[in-house]
Amino acid sequence: MMLPAWLAMRTLADRLHFSDQNITYIIDDNQCSCPLAAPSFSLLSHRPVLNFGNLVNQGKKYGKSHICFDRMIVGYRLQTPLEYAHNLAHLENGDLARYRDAIKTLHGLPLHVNMSAGACIALLVQRGVDRRLIPESIKQIVETLRERTLCTVKVATFEGLPIVEQVRLVATATIFVSVSGSGAQQFIWLPDGAVSLIIIHPQQPLNVIGHGGIGGGGLILNDFLCWKLPTILCLQAGAKGIQPREDGRNSIQIDKKLFSNALDMIKMWHHRGKFDPRDPSE
């Protein structure tokens, strides 16, 4: 939802020669019931996101029959019945990178990170409640990342963390490891040359371990984003199994072999430099 809104405003800003950094976005609860919409849209502007229903109620409270805006652009309704409501195939080359860099610049986030051993950061995002990695798997991931990548390893949970802080964590990472459903979509904030490795839940299909545009697994949105941002390597590794907990929720365990294979591909990616994995010659 944020991407088409930003693209539309950026296009208008370019044509009419005005800044799009102080736009006020208004969320209509009748059209969008996503609880993360307002926090997410706060990334697009320094101005607070408004709620249309609250504006209407406030107008009624003070006996107003109309709500007036100096300038207002109305658009983008999330059409959930569509099979691919978030199909990004229409994006022009460079649109996603432009969006990423503009948002990071707006919030003073780094556009580049240090890729050298010892200075790089590997970020592991753990789910907050259900489908959590078991402690043994977290330990294995941390130890393997330290040994194989020579990066500093950070472990975080996105649940309850402000959106801008989530973006800040990912923007400073060289390798972003996440469990499906834990916030893997935030990988678009990674810098060029970085890696997103998604650990796929056992109940989800795992296809080819490879670049999004070729392999499947995970959300189709992630595949489209990887396809349009080939300067980021997108990998996936299956989990070995589910371990039920006493509270009825599930924990997951990594498959060490598949995780090791993914790290081999990361090593090759960094050794050979940036390339487009969609190219058959690669």
ChimeraX commands (.cxc) that place a marker at each C-alpha (Angstrom):
marker #1 position 0.00,0.00,0.00 radius 0.5
marker #1 position 2.84,2.38,0.83 radius 0.5
marker #1 position 4.74,1.83,-2.40 radius 0.5
marker #1 position 2.05,2.93,-4.91 radius 0.5
marker #1 position 1.14,5.85,-2.64 radius 0.5
marker #1 position 4.76,7.00,-2.56 radius 0.5
marker #1 position 5.24,6.48,-6.30 radius 0.5
marker #1 position 2.15,8.56,-7.07 radius 0.5
marker #1 position 3.22,11.42,-4.81 radius 0.5
marker #1 position 6.83,11.26,-6.05 radius 0.5
marker #1 position 5.63,11.47,-9.67 radius 0.5
marker #1 position 3.50,14.52,-8.86 radius 0.5
marker #1 position 6.36,16.10,-6.94 radius 0.5
marker #1 position 8.70,15.65,-9.90 radius 0.5
marker #1 position 6.22,17.13,-12.37 radius 0.5
marker #1 position 5.01,20.01,-10.19 radius 0.5
marker #1 position 8.39,20.74,-8.57 radius 0.5
marker #1 position 7.40,20.45,-4.91 radius 0.5
marker #1 position 8.72,18.45,-1.96 radius 0.5
marker #1 position 6.89,15.25,-1.07 radius 0.5
marker #1 position 8.51,15.02,2.37 radius 0.5
marker #1 position 5.77,16.96,4.20 radius 0.5
marker #1 position 2.71,15.25,2.78 radius 0.5
marker #1 position -0.03,14.32,5.27 radius 0.5
marker #1 position -1.43,10.83,4.65 radius 0.5
marker #1 position -4.96,9.96,5.80 radius 0.5
marker #1 position -5.98,6.34,6.38 radius 0.5
marker #1 position -9.65,5.42,5.88 radius 0.5
marker #1 position -10.59,2.58,8.23 radius 0.5
marker #1 position -13.56,1.70,6.02 radius 0.5
marker #1 position -11.18,0.83,3.21 radius 0.5
marker #1 position -8.21,-0.41,5.20 radius 0.5
marker #1 position -8.45,-2.40,8.41 radius 0.5
marker #1 position -4.75,-3.25,8.63 radius 0.5
marker #1 position -3.50,-2.28,12.12 radius 0.5
marker #1 position 0.02,-1.69,10.77 radius 0.5
marker #1 position -1.13,0.75,8.07 radius 0.5
marker #1 position -0.80,3.98,10.07 radius 0.5
marker #1 position 2.56,3.08,11.69 radius 0.5
marker #1 position 3.91,1.99,8.32 radius 0.5
marker #1 position 2.73,5.12,6.49 radius 0.5
marker #1 position 4.53,7.21,9.10 radius 0.5
marker #1 position 7.71,6.27,7.21 radius 0.5
marker #1 position 6.60,8.29,4.18 radius 0.5
marker #1 position 6.47,11.73,5.81 radius 0.5
marker #1 position 7.56,13.68,8.86 radius 0.5
marker #1 position 3.92,14.64,9.44 radius 0.5
marker #1 position 1.68,12.39,11.57 radius 0.5
marker #1 position -0.68,9.99,9.80 radius 0.5
marker #1 position -4.34,10.95,10.28 radius 0.5
marker #1 position -7.37,8.71,10.57 radius 0.5
marker #1 position -10.32,9.65,8.36 radius 0.5
marker #1 position -12.90,8.21,10.77 radius 0.5
marker #1 position -11.49,10.31,13.60 radius 0.5
marker #1 position -11.68,13.43,11.42 radius 0.5
marker #1 position -15.34,12.72,10.64 radius 0.5
marker #1 position -16.19,12.13,14.30 radius 0.5
marker #1 position -14.36,15.28,15.32 radius 0.5
marker #1 position -16.31,17.25,12.73 radius 0.5
marker #1 position -19.61,15.89,14.05 radius 0.5
marker #1 position -18.57,16.68,17.60 radius 0.5
marker #1 position -18.23,20.34,16.75 radius 0.5
marker #1 position -21.38,20.40,14.62 radius 0.5
marker #1 position -19.65,20.59,11.24 radius 0.5
marker #1 position -21.47,19.37,8.17 radius 0.5
marker #1 position -18.37,19.34,5.98 radius 0.5
marker #1 position -14.69,18.52,6.34 radius 0.5
marker #1 position -12.52,20.79,4.24 radius 0.5
marker #1 position -8.99,20.25,3.03 radius 0.5
marker #1 position -6.76,22.80,1.35 radius 0.5
marker #1 position -5.47,20.18,-1.07 radius 0.5
marker #1 position -6.34,16.51,-1.11 radius 0.5
marker #1 position -5.54,13.59,-3.37 radius 0.5
marker #1 position -7.76,10.54,-2.97 radius 0.5
marker #1 position -6.60,7.15,-4.15 radius 0.5
marker #1 position -5.54,3.54,-3.69 radius 0.5
marker #1 position -8.08,1.21,-2.24 radius 0.5
marker #1 position -6.71,-2.17,-1.21 radius 0.5
marker #1 position -8.69,-4.63,-3.32 radius 0.5
marker #1 position -8.28,-7.79,-1.27 radius 0.5
marker #1 position -10.40,-10.01,-3.61 radius 0.5
marker #1 position -7.67,-9.72,-6.25 radius 0.5
marker #1 position -5.52,-12.82,-6.45 radius 0.5
marker #1 position -2.37,-10.71,-6.54 radius 0.5
marker #1 position -3.36,-7.52,-4.79 radius 0.5
marker #1 position 0.31,-6.59,-4.34 radius 0.5
marker #1 position 1.56,-7.56,-7.79 radius 0.5
marker #1 position 4.64,-5.43,-8.36 radius 0.5
marker #1 position 5.44,-6.69,-11.84 radius 0.5
marker #1 position 4.44,-3.33,-13.36 radius 0.5
marker #1 position 7.26,-1.50,-11.55 radius 0.5
marker #1 position 9.92,0.11,-13.68 radius 0.5
marker #1 position 13.53,-0.87,-13.12 radius 0.5
marker #1 position 14.92,1.25,-10.30 radius 0.5
marker #1 position 11.52,2.16,-8.76 radius 0.5
marker #1 position 12.00,-0.03,-5.72 radius 0.5
marker #1 position 15.58,1.10,-5.12 radius 0.5
marker #1 position 14.47,4.73,-5.47 radius 0.5
marker #1 position 11.70,4.17,-2.92 radius 0.5
marker #1 position 14.06,2.42,-0.51 radius 0.5
marker #1 position 16.75,5.11,-0.70 radius 0.5
marker #1 position 14.25,7.99,-0.40 radius 0.5
marker #1 position 12.69,6.58,2.79 radius 0.5
marker #1 position 16.09,5.84,4.32 radius 0.5
marker #1 position 17.31,9.34,3.48 radius 0.5
marker #1 position 14.17,10.89,4.99 radius 0.5
marker #1 position 14.92,9.19,8.32 radius 0.5
marker #1 position 18.70,9.60,8.25 radius 0.5
marker #1 position 19.39,5.89,7.75 radius 0.5
marker #1 position 22.57,4.68,6.03 radius 0.5
marker #1 position 22.40,3.95,2.31 radius 0.5
marker #1 position 25.50,1.75,2.50 radius 0.5
marker #1 position 26.98,-0.57,5.11 radius 0.5
marker #1 position 30.45,-1.95,5.70 radius 0.5
marker #1 position 30.68,-5.37,4.06 radius 0.5
marker #1 position 34.15,-6.24,5.41 radius 0.5
marker #1 position 34.64,-9.09,7.90 radius 0.5
marker #1 position 34.36,-7.99,11.51 radius 0.5
marker #1 position 32.50,-4.80,10.60 radius 0.5
marker #1 position 29.49,-6.39,8.90 radius 0.5
marker #1 position 26.30,-7.22,10.82 radius 0.5
marker #1 position 24.19,-10.38,10.52 radius 0.5
marker #1 position 20.68,-9.74,11.89 radius 0.5
marker #1 position 18.51,-12.66,13.05 radius 0.5
marker #1 position 14.83,-11.80,13.63 radius 0.5
marker #1 position 12.94,-14.15,15.93 radius 0.5
marker #1 position 9.14,-14.42,15.99 radius 0.5
marker #1 position 7.54,-13.04,19.12 radius 0.5
marker #1 position 5.20,-15.87,20.13 radius 0.5
marker #1 position 4.19,-18.66,17.76 radius 0.5
marker #1 position 6.57,-20.46,15.38 radius 0.5
marker #1 position 9.61,-19.36,17.37 radius 0.5
marker #1 position 13.01,-20.84,16.71 radius 0.5
marker #1 position 14.01,-23.17,19.53 radius 0.5
marker #1 position 16.97,-21.94,21.63 radius 0.5
marker #1 position 19.23,-24.64,20.20 radius 0.5
marker #1 position 18.53,-23.44,16.65 radius 0.5
marker #1 position 19.20,-19.82,17.58 radius 0.5
marker #1 position 22.52,-20.86,19.09 radius 0.5
marker #1 position 23.40,-22.85,15.97 radius 0.5
marker #1 position 22.50,-19.96,13.66 radius 0.5
marker #1 position 24.50,-17.44,15.68 radius 0.5
marker #1 position 27.57,-19.68,15.93 radius 0.5
marker #1 position 27.43,-20.65,12.24 radius 0.5
marker #1 position 27.02,-17.05,11.08 radius 0.5
marker #1 position 29.96,-15.92,13.21 radius 0.5
marker #1 position 32.17,-18.73,11.94 radius 0.5
marker #1 position 31.19,-18.64,8.26 radius 0.5
marker #1 position 30.65,-14.91,7.66 radius 0.5
marker #1 position 32.88,-13.30,10.33 radius 0.5
marker #1 position 30.05,-10.81,10.96 radius 0.5
marker #1 position 28.78,-9.48,14.26 radius 0.5
marker #1 position 25.45,-11.21,14.97 radius 0.5
marker #1 position 22.41,-9.44,16.43 radius 0.5
marker #1 position 19.19,-11.19,17.52 radius 0.5
marker #1 position 15.98,-9.12,17.60 radius 0.5
marker #1 position 12.19,-9.41,17.62 radius 0.5
marker #1 position 10.09,-6.98,15.58 radius 0.5
marker #1 position 6.85,-7.46,17.54 radius 0.5
marker #1 position 6.27,-4.34,19.63 radius 0.5
marker #1 position 9.19,-2.53,18.01 radius 0.5
marker #1 position 8.36,0.79,16.24 radius 0.5
marker #1 position 8.40,0.51,12.44 radius 0.5
marker #1 position 11.21,3.03,12.03 radius 0.5
marker #1 position 13.38,1.02,14.45 radius 0.5
marker #1 position 12.69,-2.14,12.45 radius 0.5
marker #1 position 13.83,-0.33,9.32 radius 0.5
marker #1 position 16.90,1.00,11.16 radius 0.5
marker #1 position 17.96,-2.52,12.19 radius 0.5
marker #1 position 17.59,-3.92,8.67 radius 0.5
marker #1 position 19.22,-0.89,7.02 radius 0.5
marker #1 position 22.45,-1.54,8.95 radius 0.5
marker #1 position 22.55,-5.30,8.24 radius 0.5
marker #1 position 24.63,-7.10,5.66 radius 0.5
marker #1 position 22.86,-10.44,6.18 radius 0.5
marker #1 position 19.20,-10.51,7.28 radius 0.5
marker #1 position 17.97,-13.88,8.58 radius 0.5
marker #1 position 14.27,-14.15,9.41 radius 0.5
marker #1 position 11.59,-16.77,9.99 radius 0.5
marker #1 position 8.66,-16.62,7.58 radius 0.5
marker #1 position 6.03,-14.37,9.13 radius 0.5
marker #1 position 8.44,-12.52,11.42 radius 0.5
marker #1 position 8.81,-9.40,9.25 radius 0.5
marker #1 position 10.80,-10.66,6.28 radius 0.5
marker #1 position 9.17,-8.01,4.07 radius 0.5
marker #1 position 11.43,-5.46,5.73 radius 0.5
marker #1 position 14.33,-6.81,3.68 radius 0.5
marker #1 position 13.69,-4.13,1.05 radius 0.5
marker #1 position 15.59,-1.72,3.33 radius 0.5
marker #1 position 18.78,-3.74,2.92 radius 0.5
marker #1 position 21.61,-2.04,1.00 radius 0.5
marker #1 position 22.82,-3.24,-2.37 radius 0.5
marker #1 position 24.96,-6.34,-2.06 radius 0.5
marker #1 position 23.27,-7.52,1.13 radius 0.5
marker #1 position 21.49,-10.85,1.64 radius 0.5
marker #1 position 18.02,-11.81,2.85 radius 0.5
marker #1 position 17.73,-15.40,4.09 radius 0.5
marker #1 position 14.23,-16.56,5.02 radius 0.5
marker #1 position 13.77,-19.73,7.10 radius 0.5
marker #1 position 10.57,-21.22,5.71 radius 0.5
marker #1 position 8.04,-22.69,8.12 radius 0.5
marker #1 position 7.67,-26.49,7.62 radius 0.5
marker #1 position 3.98,-26.13,6.72 radius 0.5
marker #1 position 4.84,-23.83,3.81 radius 0.5
marker #1 position 6.06,-25.22,0.48 radius 0.5
marker #1 position 9.80,-24.96,-0.08 radius 0.5
marker #1 position 10.86,-24.83,-3.70 radius 0.5
marker #1 position 14.26,-24.01,-5.13 radius 0.5
marker #1 position 16.71,-22.29,-2.81 radius 0.5
marker #1 position 17.55,-19.29,-4.93 radius 0.5
marker #1 position 16.64,-15.81,-6.02 radius 0.5
marker #1 position 13.01,-14.66,-5.75 radius 0.5
marker #1 position 11.93,-14.54,-9.45 radius 0.5
marker #1 position 13.23,-18.09,-9.90 radius 0.5
marker #1 position 12.43,-20.02,-6.73 radius 0.5
marker #1 position 9.28,-20.02,-4.64 radius 0.5
marker #1 position 8.65,-20.43,-0.95 radius 0.5
marker #1 position 7.56,-17.72,1.43 radius 0.5
marker #1 position 5.17,-14.97,0.40 radius 0.5
marker #1 position 4.73,-14.25,-3.29 radius 0.5
marker #1 position 5.25,-10.59,-2.40 radius 0.5
marker #1 position 8.82,-11.40,-1.40 radius 0.5
marker #1 position 9.43,-13.04,-4.75 radius 0.5
marker #1 position 8.20,-9.97,-6.61 radius 0.5
marker #1 position 10.31,-7.66,-4.48 radius 0.5
marker #1 position 13.44,-9.76,-5.02 radius 0.5
marker #1 position 12.72,-9.86,-8.73 radius 0.5
marker #1 position 12.62,-6.07,-8.86 radius 0.5
marker #1 position 15.63,-5.57,-6.60 radius 0.5
marker #1 position 18.25,-7.97,-8.02 radius 0.5
marker #1 position 21.10,-6.22,-6.18 radius 0.5
marker #1 position 19.91,-8.03,-3.02 radius 0.5
marker #1 position 20.41,-11.78,-2.83 radius 0.5
marker #1 position 17.26,-13.55,-1.60 radius 0.5
marker #1 position 17.66,-17.07,-0.24 radius 0.5
marker #1 position 15.46,-19.48,1.66 radius 0.5
marker #1 position 16.11,-22.51,3.81 radius 0.5
marker #1 position 13.57,-25.00,5.08 radius 0.5
marker #1 position 13.03,-25.82,8.73 radius 0.5
marker #1 position 13.51,-29.41,9.88 radius 0.5
marker #1 position 10.40,-29.82,11.98 radius 0.5
marker #1 position 7.87,-28.47,14.44 radius 0.5
marker #1 position 8.08,-29.03,18.16 radius 0.5
marker #1 position 4.75,-28.43,19.98 radius 0.5
marker #1 position 5.01,-26.53,23.26 radius 0.5
marker #1 position 2.95,-26.94,26.42 radius 0.5
marker #1 position 0.94,-23.79,25.60 radius 0.5
marker #1 position -0.23,-25.34,22.30 radius 0.5
marker #1 position 1.96,-23.12,20.13 radius 0.5
marker #1 position 4.66,-24.40,17.85 radius 0.5
marker #1 position 8.41,-23.99,17.80 radius 0.5
marker #1 position 10.57,-24.68,14.77 radius 0.5
marker #1 position 14.00,-26.15,14.30 radius 0.5
marker #1 position 16.37,-25.27,11.47 radius 0.5
marker #1 position 17.69,-27.82,9.02 radius 0.5
marker #1 position 21.45,-27.39,9.52 radius 0.5
marker #1 position 22.29,-28.77,6.07 radius 0.5
marker #1 position 19.92,-26.41,4.23 radius 0.5
marker #1 position 21.10,-23.47,6.32 radius 0.5
marker #1 position 24.72,-24.37,5.55 radius 0.5
marker #1 position 23.91,-24.58,1.82 radius 0.5
marker #1 position 22.42,-21.09,1.97 radius 0.5
marker #1 position 25.58,-19.75,3.61 radius 0.5
marker #1 position 27.61,-21.34,0.79 radius 0.5
marker #1 position 25.58,-19.31,-1.69 radius 0.5
marker #1 position 26.11,-16.16,0.37 radius 0.5
marker #1 position 29.86,-16.79,0.34 radius 0.5
marker #1 position 29.78,-17.21,-3.45 radius 0.5
marker #1 position 27.69,-14.03,-3.83 radius 0.5
marker #1 position 30.15,-11.94,-1.83 radius 0.5
marker #1 position 33.17,-13.56,-3.50 radius 0.5
marker #1 position 31.99,-12.98,-7.05 radius 0.5
marker #1 position 30.44,-9.60,-6.47 radius 0.5
marker #1 position 27.01,-8.36,-7.57 radius 0.5
marker #1 position 25.36,-10.25,-10.36 radius 0.5
marker #1 position 21.81,-10.98,-11.52 radius 0.5
marker #1 position 20.90,-14.56,-10.53 radius 0.5
marker #1 position 18.07,-14.47,-13.10 radius 0.5
marker #1 position 20.72,-14.59,-15.85 radius 0.5
marker #1 position 21.00,-18.25,-17.01 radius 0.5
marker #1 position 24.70,-17.73,-17.69 radius 0.5
marker #1 position 25.24,-17.20,-13.94 radius 0.5
marker link #1:1,2 radius 0.2
marker link #1:2,3 radius 0.2
marker link #1:3,4 radius 0.2
marker link #1:4,5 radius 0.2
marker link #1:5,6 radius 0.2
marker link #1:6,7 radius 0.2
marker link #1:7,8 radius 0.2
marker link #1:8,9 radius 0.2
marker link #1:9,10 radius 0.2
marker link #1:10,11 radius 0.2
marker link #1:11,12 radius 0.2
marker link #1:12,13 radius 0.2
marker link #1:13,14 radius 0.2
marker link #1:14,15 radius 0.2
marker link #1:15,16 radius 0.2
marker link #1:16,17 radius 0.2
marker link #1:17,18 radius 0.2
marker link #1:18,19 radius 0.2
marker link #1:19,20 radius 0.2
marker link #1:20,21 radius 0.2
marker link #1:21,22 radius 0.2
marker link #1:22,23 radius 0.2
marker link #1:23,24 radius 0.2
marker link #1:24,25 radius 0.2
marker link #1:25,26 radius 0.2
marker link #1:26,27 radius 0.2
marker link #1:27,28 radius 0.2
marker link #1:28,29 radius 0.2
marker link #1:29,30 radius 0.2
marker link #1:30,31 radius 0.2
marker link #1:31,32 radius 0.2
marker link #1:32,33 radius 0.2
marker link #1:33,34 radius 0.2
marker link #1:34,35 radius 0.2
marker link #1:35,36 radius 0.2
marker link #1:36,37 radius 0.2
marker link #1:37,38 radius 0.2
marker link #1:38,39 radius 0.2
marker link #1:39,40 radius 0.2
marker link #1:40,41 radius 0.2
marker link #1:41,42 radius 0.2
marker link #1:42,43 radius 0.2
marker link #1:43,44 radius 0.2
marker link #1:44,45 radius 0.2
marker link #1:45,46 radius 0.2
marker link #1:46,47 radius 0.2
marker link #1:47,48 radius 0.2
marker link #1:48,49 radius 0.2
marker link #1:49,50 radius 0.2
marker link #1:50,51 radius 0.2
marker link #1:51,52 radius 0.2
marker link #1:52,53 radius 0.2
marker link #1:53,54 radius 0.2
marker link #1:54,55 radius 0.2
marker link #1:55,56 radius 0.2
marker link #1:56,57 radius 0.2
marker link #1:57,58 radius 0.2
marker link #1:58,59 radius 0.2
marker link #1:59,60 radius 0.2
marker link #1:60,61 radius 0.2
marker link #1:61,62 radius 0.2
marker link #1:62,63 radius 0.2
marker link #1:63,64 radius 0.2
marker link #1:64,65 radius 0.2
marker link #1:65,66 radius 0.2
marker link #1:66,67 radius 0.2
marker link #1:67,68 radius 0.2
marker link #1:68,69 radius 0.2
marker link #1:69,70 radius 0.2
marker link #1:70,71 radius 0.2
marker link #1:71,72 radius 0.2
marker link #1:72,73 radius 0.2
marker link #1:73,74 radius 0.2
marker link #1:74,75 radius 0.2
marker link #1:75,76 radius 0.2
marker link #1:76,77 radius 0.2
marker link #1:77,78 radius 0.2
marker link #1:78,79 radius 0.2
marker link #1:79,80 radius 0.2
marker link #1:80,81 radius 0.2
marker link #1:81,82 radius 0.2
marker link #1:82,83 radius 0.2
marker link #1:83,84 radius 0.2
marker link #1:84,85 radius 0.2
marker link #1:85,86 radius 0.2
marker link #1:86,87 radius 0.2
marker link #1:87,88 radius 0.2
marker link #1:88,89 radius 0.2
marker link #1:89,90 radius 0.2
marker link #1:90,91 radius 0.2
marker link #1:91,92 radius 0.2
marker link #1:92,93 radius 0.2
marker link #1:93,94 radius 0.2
marker link #1:94,95 radius 0.2
marker link #1:95,96 radius 0.2
marker link #1:96,97 radius 0.2
marker link #1:97,98 radius 0.2
marker link #1:98,99 radius 0.2
marker link #1:99,100 radius 0.2
marker link #1:100,101 radius 0.2
marker link #1:101,102 radius 0.2
marker link #1:102,103 radius 0.2
marker link #1:103,104 radius 0.2
marker link #1:104,105 radius 0.2
marker link #1:105,106 radius 0.2
marker link #1:106,107 radius 0.2
marker link #1:107,108 radius 0.2
marker link #1:108,109 radius 0.2
marker link #1:109,110 radius 0.2
marker link #1:110,111 radius 0.2
marker link #1:111,112 radius 0.2
marker link #1:112,113 radius 0.2
marker link #1:113,114 radius 0.2
marker link #1:114,115 radius 0.2
marker link #1:115,116 radius 0.2
marker link #1:116,117 radius 0.2
marker link #1:117,118 radius 0.2
marker link #1:118,119 radius 0.2
marker link #1:119,120 radius 0.2
marker link #1:120,121 radius 0.2
marker link #1:121,122 radius 0.2
marker link #1:122,123 radius 0.2
marker link #1:123,124 radius 0.2
marker link #1:124,125 radius 0.2
marker link #1:125,126 radius 0.2
marker link #1:126,127 radius 0.2
marker link #1:127,128 radius 0.2
marker link #1:128,129 radius 0.2
marker link #1:129,130 radius 0.2
marker link #1:130,131 radius 0.2
marker link #1:131,132 radius 0.2
marker link #1:132,133 radius 0.2
marker link #1:133,134 radius 0.2
marker link #1:134,135 radius 0.2
marker link #1:135,136 radius 0.2
marker link #1:136,137 radius 0.2
marker link #1:137,138 radius 0.2
marker link #1:138,139 radius 0.2
marker link #1:139,140 radius 0.2
marker link #1:140,141 radius 0.2
marker link #1:141,142 radius 0.2
marker link #1:142,143 radius 0.2
marker link #1:143,144 radius 0.2
marker link #1:144,145 radius 0.2
marker link #1:145,146 radius 0.2
marker link #1:146,147 radius 0.2
marker link #1:147,148 radius 0.2
marker link #1:148,149 radius 0.2
marker link #1:149,150 radius 0.2
marker link #1:150,151 radius 0.2
marker link #1:151,152 radius 0.2
marker link #1:152,153 radius 0.2
marker link #1:153,154 radius 0.2
marker link #1:154,155 radius 0.2
marker link #1:155,156 radius 0.2
marker link #1:156,157 radius 0.2
marker link #1:157,158 radius 0.2
marker link #1:158,159 radius 0.2
marker link #1:159,160 radius 0.2
marker link #1:160,161 radius 0.2
marker link #1:161,162 radius 0.2
marker link #1:162,163 radius 0.2
marker link #1:163,164 radius 0.2
marker link #1:164,165 radius 0.2
marker link #1:165,166 radius 0.2
marker link #1:166,167 radius 0.2
marker link #1:167,168 radius 0.2
marker link #1:168,169 radius 0.2
marker link #1:169,170 radius 0.2
marker link #1:170,171 radius 0.2
marker link #1:171,172 radius 0.2
marker link #1:172,173 radius 0.2
marker link #1:173,174 radius 0.2
marker link #1:174,175 radius 0.2
marker link #1:175,176 radius 0.2
marker link #1:176,177 radius 0.2
marker link #1:177,178 radius 0.2
marker link #1:178,179 radius 0.2
marker link #1:179,180 radius 0.2
marker link #1:180,181 radius 0.2
marker link #1:181,182 radius 0.2
marker link #1:182,183 radius 0.2
marker link #1:183,184 radius 0.2
marker link #1:184,185 radius 0.2
marker link #1:185,186 radius 0.2
marker link #1:186,187 radius 0.2
marker link #1:187,188 radius 0.2
marker link #1:188,189 radius 0.2
marker link #1:189,190 radius 0.2
marker link #1:190,191 radius 0.2
marker link #1:191,192 radius 0.2
marker link #1:192,193 radius 0.2
marker link #1:193,194 radius 0.2
marker link #1:194,195 radius 0.2
marker link #1:195,196 radius 0.2
marker link #1:196,197 radius 0.2
marker link #1:197,198 radius 0.2
marker link #1:198,199 radius 0.2
marker link #1:199,200 radius 0.2
marker link #1:200,201 radius 0.2
marker link #1:201,202 radius 0.2
marker link #1:202,203 radius 0.2
marker link #1:203,204 radius 0.2
marker link #1:204,205 radius 0.2
marker link #1:205,206 radius 0.2
marker link #1:206,207 radius 0.2
marker link #1:207,208 radius 0.2
marker link #1:208,209 radius 0.2
marker link #1:209,210 radius 0.2
marker link #1:210,211 radius 0.2
marker link #1:211,212 radius 0.2
marker link #1:212,213 radius 0.2
marker link #1:213,214 radius 0.2
marker link #1:214,215 radius 0.2
marker link #1:215,216 radius 0.2
marker link #1:216,217 radius 0.2
marker link #1:217,218 radius 0.2
marker link #1:218,219 radius 0.2
marker link #1:219,220 radius 0.2
marker link #1:220,221 radius 0.2
marker link #1:221,222 radius 0.2
marker link #1:222,223 radius 0.2
marker link #1:223,224 radius 0.2
marker link #1:224,225 radius 0.2
marker link #1:225,226 radius 0.2
marker link #1:226,227 radius 0.2
marker link #1:227,228 radius 0.2
marker link #1:228,229 radius 0.2
marker link #1:229,230 radius 0.2
marker link #1:230,231 radius 0.2
marker link #1:231,232 radius 0.2
marker link #1:232,233 radius 0.2
marker link #1:233,234 radius 0.2
marker link #1:234,235 radius 0.2
marker link #1:235,236 radius 0.2
marker link #1:236,237 radius 0.2
marker link #1:237,238 radius 0.2
marker link #1:238,239 radius 0.2
marker link #1:239,240 radius 0.2
marker link #1:240,241 radius 0.2
marker link #1:241,242 radius 0.2
marker link #1:242,243 radius 0.2
marker link #1:243,244 radius 0.2
marker link #1:244,245 radius 0.2
marker link #1:245,246 radius 0.2
marker link #1:246,247 radius 0.2
marker link #1:247,248 radius 0.2
marker link #1:248,249 radius 0.2
marker link #1:249,250 radius 0.2
marker link #1:250,251 radius 0.2
marker link #1:251,252 radius 0.2
marker link #1:252,253 radius 0.2
marker link #1:253,254 radius 0.2
marker link #1:254,255 radius 0.2
marker link #1:255,256 radius 0.2
marker link #1:256,257 radius 0.2
marker link #1:257,258 radius 0.2
marker link #1:258,259 radius 0.2
marker link #1:259,260 radius 0.2
marker link #1:260,261 radius 0.2
marker link #1:261,262 radius 0.2
marker link #1:262,263 radius 0.2
marker link #1:263,264 radius 0.2
marker link #1:264,265 radius 0.2
marker link #1:265,266 radius 0.2
marker link #1:266,267 radius 0.2
marker link #1:267,268 radius 0.2
marker link #1:268,269 radius 0.2
marker link #1:269,270 radius 0.2
marker link #1:270,271 radius 0.2
marker link #1:271,272 radius 0.2
marker link #1:272,273 radius 0.2
marker link #1:273,274 radius 0.2
marker link #1:274,275 radius 0.2
marker link #1:275,276 radius 0.2
marker link #1:276,277 radius 0.2
marker link #1:277,278 radius 0.2
marker link #1:278,279 radius 0.2
marker link #1:279,280 radius 0.2
marker link #1:280,281 radius 0.2
marker link #1:281,282 radius 0.2
view
